[in-house]
Amino acid sequence: MTEQGERLSHHDDKTIKELVTRMNRIEGQIRGIKGMIERHVYCDDILNQISSAQSALDGASRLLLEKHMKSCVKERLQGDDDQVVDEVLKTIFRMIR
């Protein structure tokens, strides 16, 4: 925890780099979609690109959830913090809506 009580992740540099790379790619996809809209590109083509961006976000979410379970959640459970289970379940249920 930080001075403000904010929790921090415990991911290694490789994971952080992979997530940032994915986010940069997704950011580029979103900018591309915006440009398509501005250029009046055919709706179906835009919808396909939106679907692609959503899939990329889902992939990043799955990666982050996996790393979260293997580090942050594992550490909190080892510290007898069972509240983390409810936290993770709430997050997973939100993800699968």
C-alpha positions as CSV (number, residue, x, y, z in Angstrom):
1,M,0.0,0.0,0.0
2,T,1.0,3.6,-0.6
3,E,0.8,6.4,1.9
4,Q,-2.7,7.2,0.6
5,G,-3.8,3.6,1.2
6,E,-3.8,2.8,-2.5
7,R,-3.1,-0.8,-3.4
8,L,-0.4,-1.5,-6.0
9,S,0.1,-4.5,-8.3
10,H,3.1,-6.7,-8.0
11,H,3.7,-7.5,-11.7
12,D,7.1,-8.1,-13.2
13,D,8.5,-5.8,-15.9
14,K,7.7,-8.3,-18.6
15,T,4.0,-8.3,-17.8
16,I,3.9,-4.5,-17.5
17,K,5.6,-4.2,-20.9
18,E,3.2,-6.7,-22.5
19,L,0.1,-5.0,-21.1
20,V,1.4,-1.5,-22.2
21,T,2.1,-2.9,-25.6
22,R,-1.4,-4.3,-25.9
23,M,-2.9,-1.0,-24.7
24,N,-0.9,1.0,-27.2
25,R,-2.1,-1.3,-30.0
26,I,-5.7,-1.0,-28.8
27,E,-5.3,2.8,-28.6
28,G,-4.2,2.8,-32.2
29,Q,-7.2,0.7,-33.1
30,I,-9.6,3.1,-31.4
31,R,-8.0,6.1,-33.2
32,G,-8.3,4.2,-36.5
33,I,-12.0,3.5,-35.8
34,K,-12.6,7.2,-35.0
35,G,-10.9,8.1,-38.3
36,M,-13.1,5.6,-40.1
37,I,-16.2,7.3,-38.7
38,E,-15.0,10.7,-39.6
39,R,-14.3,9.5,-43.2
40,H,-17.8,8.0,-43.4
41,V,-16.5,4.5,-43.9
42,Y,-19.2,1.8,-44.5
43,C,-20.8,0.9,-41.2
44,D,-20.2,-2.8,-41.4
45,D,-16.4,-2.2,-41.8
46,I,-16.4,0.0,-38.7
47,L,-18.4,-2.5,-36.7
48,N,-15.9,-5.2,-37.6
49,Q,-13.1,-3.0,-36.4
50,I,-14.9,-2.3,-33.1
51,S,-15.4,-6.0,-32.6
52,S,-11.6,-6.5,-33.1
53,A,-10.8,-3.8,-30.6
54,Q,-13.2,-5.4,-28.1
55,S,-11.5,-8.7,-28.6
56,A,-8.2,-7.1,-28.0
57,L,-9.4,-5.5,-24.7
58,D,-10.8,-8.9,-23.7
59,G,-7.4,-10.5,-24.3
60,A,-5.7,-7.8,-22.2
61,S,-8.3,-8.4,-19.4
62,R,-7.7,-12.1,-19.4
63,L,-4.0,-11.6,-19.2
64,L,-4.3,-9.2,-16.4
65,L,-6.8,-11.4,-14.5
66,E,-4.4,-14.3,-14.8
67,K,-1.5,-12.3,-13.5
68,H,-3.7,-10.8,-10.7
69,M,-4.7,-14.3,-9.6
70,K,-1.2,-15.6,-9.6
71,S,0.3,-12.7,-7.7
72,C,-2.0,-10.2,-5.9
73,V,-4.7,-12.6,-5.0
74,K,-2.4,-15.4,-4.1
75,E,-0.4,-13.1,-1.8
76,R,-3.6,-11.8,-0.1
77,L,-4.9,-15.3,0.5
78,Q,-1.5,-16.4,2.0
79,G,-2.0,-13.4,4.3
80,D,-5.4,-14.8,5.4
81,D,-7.3,-12.0,3.6
82,D,-10.3,-14.0,2.4
83,Q,-12.1,-10.9,1.4
84,V,-10.1,-11.0,-1.8
85,V,-12.2,-13.9,-3.0
86,D,-15.4,-11.7,-3.0
87,E,-13.4,-8.9,-4.7
88,V,-12.3,-11.2,-7.5
89,L,-15.7,-12.8,-8.0
90,K,-17.3,-9.4,-8.3
91,T,-14.7,-8.4,-10.9
92,I,-15.1,-11.7,-12.9
93,F,-18.9,-11.3,-12.8
94,R,-18.5,-7.8,-14.2
95,M,-16.2,-9.0,-16.9
96,I,-18.6,-11.7,-18.2
97,R,-21.7,-9.5,-18.4
